[in-house]
Amino acid sequence: MALTKDFKDTVKSRMERDPAFREELLKEGIECLLTGDVDTGKAILRDYINATIGFDALGSATAKSPKSLMRMFGPKGNPQARNLFEIIAHLQKKEGFHFRVQAVR
């Protein structure tokens, strides 16, 4: 089911006014990637990027084509680890925090 424009606008509006929500969405996207749910992780990061920095600005910051970035995070995209980690590092820097991986049993 495709997301409606109203839903996307609602998420974007919430992200603009709620830094904790924005941080949790980024965290959730990264956790999905790390646990092997790559499709969900890419979808969450795509929504995060659209609602925050945007693909044009991310492309300028990472010296990558915005269209290439959109394809990477699309349903059929398969980003290389190097590109993915560079983008995640940039998003963390832009937000002003960084994540640490912690092993849990």
C-alpha positions in Angstrom: 0.0 0.0 0.0 1.4 3.4 -1.0 1.7 6.1 1.5 -0.5 9.1 0.9 0.8 12.6 0.6 -1.1 13.6 3.8 0.7 10.8 5.8 4.1 11.9 4.4 3.4 15.5 5.2 2.3 14.5 8.7 5.6 12.6 9.3 7.6 15.5 7.9 5.8 18.0 10.1 6.4 15.8 13.2 10.1 15.4 12.3 10.5 19.2 11.9 9.2 19.9 15.4 10.2 16.8 17.4 14.0 16.1 17.4 13.4 13.0 19.6 11.1 11.5 16.9 13.6 12.3 14.2 16.4 10.6 16.2 14.2 7.5 16.8 13.3 7.2 13.2 17.0 7.3 12.1 17.8 4.8 14.9 15.0 2.5 13.8 16.2 2.6 10.2 19.8 1.7 11.2 18.6 -1.1 13.5 16.6 -2.6 10.7 19.6 -2.7 8.5 21.8 -4.2 11.2 19.2 -7.0 12.0 18.9 -7.9 8.3 15.6 -6.2 7.5 17.2 -4.3 4.7 14.0 -3.4 2.8 12.4 -1.8 5.9 15.7 -0.1 6.8 16.0 1.5 3.4 12.3 2.6 3.4 12.7 4.2 6.8 15.9 6.0 5.8 14.4 7.1 2.5 11.5 8.7 4.5 13.9 10.2 6.9 16.0 11.7 4.2 13.0 13.1 2.4 11.7 14.6 5.5 15.0 16.2 6.6 18.0 17.0 4.4 16.5 15.9 1.1 18.2 13.9 -1.6 19.6 17.0 -3.4 21.4 18.3 -0.4 22.6 14.8 0.6 23.9 14.3 -3.0 25.9 17.5 -2.7 27.3 16.6 0.7 28.3 13.1 -0.4 29.3 13.9 -4.0 26.7 11.4 -5.3 23.9 12.0 -7.7 20.5 12.6 -6.0 18.9 10.2 -8.5 21.5 7.5 -7.6 20.8 8.0 -3.9 17.0 7.7 -4.5 17.6 4.5 -6.4 19.8 3.1 -3.6 17.1 3.6 -1.1 14.3 2.5 -3.4 12.6 -0.9 -3.2 14.9 -2.5 -5.7 18.0 -0.6 -4.6 21.1 -2.4 -3.4 23.5 0.2 -1.9 27.1 -0.8 -1.4 28.2 -0.9 2.2 30.7 2.0 1.6 27.9 4.2 0.3 25.5 3.2 3.0 27.9 3.8 5.8 29.0 7.2 4.3 25.4 8.3 4.2 24.6 7.1 7.7 27.8 8.9 9.0 26.7 12.1 7.3 23.1 11.9 8.7 24.5 11.4 12.2 26.8 14.3 11.9 24.0 16.5 10.6 21.9 15.5 13.6 24.7 16.1 16.0 25.0 12.7 17.5 26.4 9.2 16.8 25.3 5.7 17.4 27.2 3.0 19.1 26.6 -0.7 18.5 26.1 -2.7 21.7 25.9 -6.5 21.8 22.9 -7.8 23.6 22.1 -11.5 24.4 
